[in-house]
Amino acid sequence: MAGRHSEQESATLALDDRHTTARRTRWIGTAAVLTAVALTGGAAFFDFGRAGADDAPAPRADTAPAPQVAETPTSIETLAAVTTTLAARPQGDGHWVVNDRGEVTPFGAAPALGNVGDGWDPAAGPVPVVRAMAVTPSGDGYWLLSAEGHVITRGDATFHGAGTGREHGSDFVAITPTADGSGYYLLESNGGVHNFGAAEFKGSAPESDQPATGLVLTDDGYTVSRADGSTVDLPLPVPVRRPAGGGGGPSALGADAFLACTRAHESDTAGGYRAVSPGGTYRGAYQFLPSTWNNTARHAGRDDLVGVDPAAASPADQDAIALHLYQWQGKGPWGGRC
């Protein structure tokens, strides 16, 4: 009768549906991984062959239906569902994929160097979820970065420091090594940049409602990218270091409109660069708390200013630290007046 099928025909149609679904699932998984590669700016280094259901002959209506067998997902499909980051060797002959279980899977010529939790001290807490990965120049090692700032090294990657020991206001989202691997930068989603080892600090991206997503080295600094596709080219101005205690007026940086406005509110009529609040808590032209001064100096890569009394620092150094704090955290530290 019209609209009805025999049991054999129904089984054949069901098997056809399973093969159609398997093909669709496989290509959805493939597209997910290729999308991840495109988003990370990597090369198309996946080589997918034809196997499994795609090569199976269509069942014939005059044969008994094949027994139902659960299909095993390919490794790519499994990883695509839980991938947190991936990176390729500079030679282009292999890559690693990291998932949220801490498993690092090598492909091609990429060496197997272990998983995220190998050697992890349980006293430090649970094994962190890796958010970003960077490969050494040789292609025989890598750095792994968690949102909290943990840096885990494998192979010939050298540990230069971690974001967990730095003051930071948002999750870490990217790690970028120097060309020779002698240092690296960690990027926060708020645009804050932390330098380690031989990596030279060139500034942080100004505050934005668009989170930062990546950092790429340039000839004279680096470029920070944001979620909306916009970019910020750095460096920001970093003045020549001068001895603490120097007097005088604003430096060239002090002519910045925001800094001039802030000094007018904070100190111009109360001692200028040597101003100290009545209780002694707030110090210098920009009325820094000593803790804020120290944290900003570290964030700016100016360890020489950590522990220096802000009111005793040179005008150039006060201007530099105030401008860095503004570019790092916006107007908030001064109440948003200017």
N, C-alpha and C positions, 0 to 999 in steps of 0.2 A: 504493500500500500504506500501511497505517496506520503513522504514525511517520516517514514519509518525505515530502520536499518536492521539487518540481521545482527546477531551477536558478533559474528566474525567481522562484519563491516564496521561495527561500532568500535571493536578492539583496534582495527586498522586505523580508523580516524583518530582514536585516542593516542596511538603511537605516533602518528604524523604530528599531532599537537605537541607531544613531548619533544620530538626532534626540532620542531619550529621554535619551541620555548628555549631549548638548549642553545640553539644558534643565537637567538636573541639575547639570552643571558651572557653568552660568551662575548658577543660584540659590545654589549653594554659595559662589561668589565674591562674590555680592551680600551674602549673610549674613555673610561674613567682614568686609566693609567696614562694614556696619551695626553689627556687634558692636564693631569698633574705635571707631566714633563713640560708641556707648553707654558704652564704658569710659572714654573721654576726657571724658564729660560734654557732648559737643557736640550741636548740634541735628541733626535728621534732614534734612540738606540735599542728599541724593542724590535725583535724579529719574530713575528708570529707565523708559524706554519699552519697547515691544515691538518687537523687530526680529529679523532673522536666522531661525534655525530655527523659532522659535515661530510665525512667520507662514507658514512654508512649508506648502503643502498636502500631505496624506499621499499617498505614492506609490500608484498604482493597480496592482493585480495584473496587469492586462492591458496594461501598458506596459513598455518596456524599462527596466531599472534605470538610475538616473541615475549619471553618472560620479562616482567618489569624489573629493571635494574637501576638503582640510584646512580646518577652520574656523579663522578668525583670532580669538583671544580679544579681548574688548572691553578698552578701556583700563582700566576699573575692575578687571576680573579680573586683568590683568597687574600693576597696582599693588598689589592686595590680597595677592598672593603675596609681595611684597617690601617692603611698607609698614613704615616704622619709626616714623613719627609723622604727624600731620595737625592742622590748625588752621583755624578759620573766621574770616572777617572779622567784626568786631563788628556790622556792618550786617546780617549774616545773608544776604548776597547772593552769597557765594562762599567758596571755601576753597582750601587748598593741601594736597597730599599729597607726602610725602617718602619716597623709598625708599632701600634700602641701597647703591645705586649712586651716591647723591648727587644724584639728579635730583629737582627740585622742580617738580611739575606743578600749574598753576593751573586752577581750575574756576570757572564763573560769572563774576562781576565781579572776581575776584581778579586783580591784575596779574601778568604774567610778569616776575619780577625776577632770574632766573638760577638756576644750580645751585650746589650746595655748594662744588664745586671751582673755581668761577670766581675767578680772581685768587689762588688758593692758591699759596703759595711752596713748591716741592718740597723746599727745604732744611729745612722744618719737619716733614718726614715725609709719610707717605701722607695723602690726604684723609680726614678723620675721618668715621665713621659717626654721623649725627645721631640722638640719642635723644629729644630734646624740642624743642618749637617754641612760640613765643609771638608774638602779633600786636600791632602798635602800635595805639594808640587810634584813629588815622585809618583803619586797615585798609589802608594803603598801604606797609607794610613788616613785617618780622618779624625775630626773633632765633632762631638755631638753636644748639642745645647738644649737644655730644658727651659721651660717658661720661667722657672725660679732663678735661673742663672747658673745651674750646674754645668760644668764643662767636663766631658768625659773623653779621654784620648784613647786611640787604638793605633796599632802599627807604629809608624815612625812619627806620629804627631806628637809635638812637644806641648806640655801643659804650661801656660803662661799666667794663669789666674782665672778666677771665676766671678760671675756677677753676684753670687750669693754673699760675697764679702763687701759689696758696694751698696751705697744708698741708691735706691731706684724706686720709681713711682709707678711702674707698670710692668707687664710681662715682657720677657725677652723673646724676640721673634726671629733674629738672624745672627749668624756668626760669619765673618769674612776675614780670612787670613791675609797677611801681607804676601807679596809675590814670592818671597823666599821662605815663608812659613815661620819667620822669627818672631812673629807677634800676630795678634788678631784684634778685631773689633767686635763688640757685642752691641746689638741694636735693640732698644726698647720700643714697644708699640707707640709710646708717646713721642718718639723721635730722639730720645736720649742716646748718646753714643758713648761707650766705654772702651778705652784703649788698654791693651795689655802687651807686655813684651816690648818689641821694637816698633809696634804700631804707633804712629804719631798722631796725636789728637788734633783734629782740624775743626772741631765744633760739633754742636748738636743741632738738629733741625728745630726750627721754631714751633711753638705749640700750634696744634691744628685739631679740628674735629675729625680729620681723616687719620686713621692709625697708620703708622709706618709699617712697611712690610719687608723691605730689603735694603741692602747697602752694597754698592758696587764701587770698586776703586777706580780713580781717574789719575791722570798724570800728576796733578798737584794736590789731590785730596780724595774725596769720595762723594758719591751721590746717593741720597736717601730717597727711596720711592715710597709712595703712599697708596692706600687702597683704591683711591679714585683715579690712579694713573699719573698723578702729578709727581714731580720730583723736586728735590732741593739740592742744589750744588753747593758743596762746602769746599774750602774752609771758610769759617767765620774769622774775623780778625783776632789774632792773638799777639799782643804786644811783646816787645823785647822785655825780658825780665829785668827789673830794677831793684836795687837794695831797698829793704823796708826802711821806713823812717823818713823818706824824702818828703819835703814840703812842697808848696806851690799849688797851682790851680789845676783844673781838669786837663787830662791828656787829650790827644786827638780823638780817642774813643769817647771821651766825656762830652763831646759836642753832639752826640746822639740825642735826638729829641726826647726819647723816653728817659734817658739818664738825666738830662737837664731838668726835665719836669719833676723827676723823683727827688733830686737834690733840693729843688725849690720847696718841696713839701717837707723833706726830712731834716735838712741840715744847713741850708744856706744862711739862715739867720741865727744858727746855734753852734757855730764853730767850723762849718764846712767839713773838710776831709779829716779834721781832728775832733769832730763832734762826738760827745758821749752823753747819753741820756742821763737824767738826774739820778736814777738808781744804778747807773753803770752797766745796765743790761745790753743796751743797743749802742753800736759803736761805728764810727766812721761816717762818711758822707751819705751812705745808703742805709745806715742804722742796722747793720747786720747783727743778729745773734751769733756768738762765736761758733755754735754748732752748725748753723746754716752756712756760715763762711767756710768752715772746714769741709763740709760735705760738698759744697759747690766747687771748692778748690780741687778736691779729689776728682770730681766728675769732669772738671776741665783739664785734668792732667797736670795741674799746678801743685804738685806735692810740696814744692818749696814754700808755699804759702800756708800749708796746714800748720796750725798752732800759732800763727802770727796774729797779733791783735789787729783787727780791721782798722781801728783808728790810728795805728802806727804804720800801716802799710802805705806804700807810695800811692799818689793819686792815680797813676797809670794802672797799678794792680787793683785798686779798688774799682776803677772803671771797668777793667776787664772781667773781674769776678761778678760784678753787678750785671754787666751785659750778658755774660754767660748764663746767669741765673734767670734773667728775663727770657732769653732764647730757649732755655730749657723748660721753664715752668710758667712763663707768661707773667702777667701783672699781679697775679694772686699774692705773692709774698709781700707786696707793698699795699695790699688792700684794693688794688684795681683802680687807683685814683687817676693815673696818667694814661 
